Amino acid sequence: MTIPGLYKSFRRNSYPIISILLIGTLTYFWIIKRFTYEGLAFVTAIAAFLLFNWVWLKPGHFKLEAKAVFDNIGNGRPTFLNIYSNT
């Protein structure tokens, strides 16, 4: 795998990777310090929060229709065309 390929896969999956590292670090320090149910609840709450944010913020599928773009281009008004890719 090439460096740009590794970067693209990390960029695409950066939120889950960083979330797993954060939960792993919190769990490690929670186990090292002492085992408490408050600590377990804290780690579980953070994991649930990160999972909820990942599902909520993940972009959905978007289909761009060419007719809508062509209707806005050349209609006598200045048009700014911004193309965004979910991948």
Helices and strands as residue ranges (DSSP letters): H 3-12, H 14-33, H 37-57, H 66-72
